[in-house]
Structure formats: C-alpha cells, structure tokens
Amino acid sequence: MKVWGIALLVMALVVTAYFAGQPDGNSATDEKAGQVAERIGYPRGTDGNDYARSALYGNTDQKYFAVLEITDSPTTDPQKVRASLLFRVYDPGTTESTGFRLWDEDPVTACYRADFNHYGVTGGGPDRVRCPDGARPIVPPPAQRTGVPESYVEAFKTVLTALPPTPTRDEVLAALRAGLPPMPVDPETKLPWKEPRLDAFVKDGAVGIVAGGGGDCLNGVRLANGTVEAWHPPRVQTQPGEIGCSGEGALVLYTTPPPH
C-alpha cells in the first residue's frame, strides 16, 4: 500500500474512533435539548427542582423527554453554577421517501447536562454526555404556591391596631407572626402555601410592615396619629430597583405624595 493510502486509512480509523467515542445524539436531539435549556433558564428557578419542573412542563411523555439527575449548588455569586440538570431526549427517527429513494433514520437516545447560573444556561447551552447506566426518570415534588393570602389584609390591620404606642421592630415582627392566619392549602398540590417573607420598620412612632411572596407585596402602616391601612401597591413600585418590598418602603409609599 502506498504512503498516501496508509495515511488515508489511518485518518479514517482516527475519525471512526473519534465518533465512536462521542456520546449519542443528533441534530434533532441537540435542538430539543437547547430549546428546553434556553426556555427554563429565565426566569431563573429557585432551586434544581424548580428548573426540573419547568423542563418537564409540556414534556409529559417520559419516553421522549425525562430528567435523570438534579443537582443544587447554592451560591450567591451570579456567575457561578447554582443548579444542574441531566436529562434524556429520545428521537424516534423517521422514514422519508423522495422519488425512488427511500432511507431510514435510526432512533437516537441522547443525554445532556445543562448548568444554570443567575443569568440562565451556561457555556452556550447543554452538553452531550453519556447516559448513565440504569438511570431512571425523576419527577420533582410539586412546588408550594407562593403569594400573600387575601386574609392577610384584615389581619395586618388588626395586628397594627393592637400594637403598643412605641413598639420595637422585634415586637412588631413577633406580633405579626402570632396574629397572621395559617396559610391556605393549595387544592391541586395539597400543600400549604409557602410562608411569605415578613419585614417591619419603626420610626418616630410610625410602623411599616410587609408580607412578600410570589411577586406580591402586601403593605401595612400605622402612623403616629393612629391611622392604620393595608393595601397591595402596584408591582411596578415594589419591584427591585424601585421602592421595593420592605417595611420602610411601605411607610415611604404611604407618606410620600404622588407626583403631579
């Protein structure tokens, strides 16, 4: 065999070995994996289970799509990975006919790992990996509903009215925890709502309180003259970068006259 023939044979063997060593997958599974990872990357999940629930939304048949591993990596650094998913994509293949030509595309089962940071999927998208032996689909537990129950409005007024004339912040928070009604139970998941975040602020005899969850922020105030109020301000006012959802913010919103 001539030298160039040997070189071609060696090159062919190298290419064959390279592709034989790569994880299974094709353009269809790559596209599906990329679409899922991009879709669930933002709004960002609270943890790995949250990303997994989002990934499975609309992908109800585990034959075609399944989550195999969920990994949490809690971090406060927005650039670092906070959660990872390993998921499986199945392409059943196709049979197409064009004129007198007929060919089959074989079914493909491919696995992908997607890492997520604060901004979404990292590294340009999910990476093909070998499917772990014996891996079984994971169904994450249902999520607790978030938000502020409507029953909190009257409870806020009752708690604020019963406070001593000059309470401390700790006293206000303790009165809130003792005076708020229990969280309702979601009829779909049978789980109670997630407890909202509470905050209080006291200044010059005035008290501001909030309960925040699920994008909602209930505000309550008691002014030094005894005026008591509770309300849901527009989200545009309580979102990050604006006044925010805090006890101090509640007092600011109530006592600052609207712009003319």
C-alpha angles and dihedrals in degrees: 000000000000121000094252090051091052090048091052091048092050091048091050091050091049092050091046092049091047095053092041088057095050122098115261119265144108139209092280094054091043090054094047092048092048093050093051094047093048093047096052097039094084137063079042121238123242092230142343093284089055092054090046093052089051092048092052093048105113091003098092100149109082090199090071102030131014138162110231104176135021119194127183122203106179112209140153092212107100091207096055126085111268100176139007134200131198110200138173127227123194122201109192092204126232141247113218132181125202116175108307094341123100128179139162131223110212121233114262131203112197133178128208137189118213123188121199131201130176092289100046137267113002134220096031096297142317120330126225112247135172113273109249115246114258094003114162128202117267123216109198118223116265117271122250112246113250129209141081117287116234089236088071092072096070091035089057091053092048093049094046093048092051096050119112116256095262109022125174122237091253091052091051093050092047090051090049094052091048096044104043118098120245117274115265121247119248106235092212101052097023087226126124117248115268112265110258122236113262128207136172137192128191126193132158093342094311122116129203123188136176140186113200133186141132092014092305123115122190112200128201133180140181113192125209089257091059098259110150126194139162126189147147108249120206113278091237087069097047101041121108112282093032127069090306134206106295140116090253090049091054091057091046093052093048098044101038112088115233116257117263 
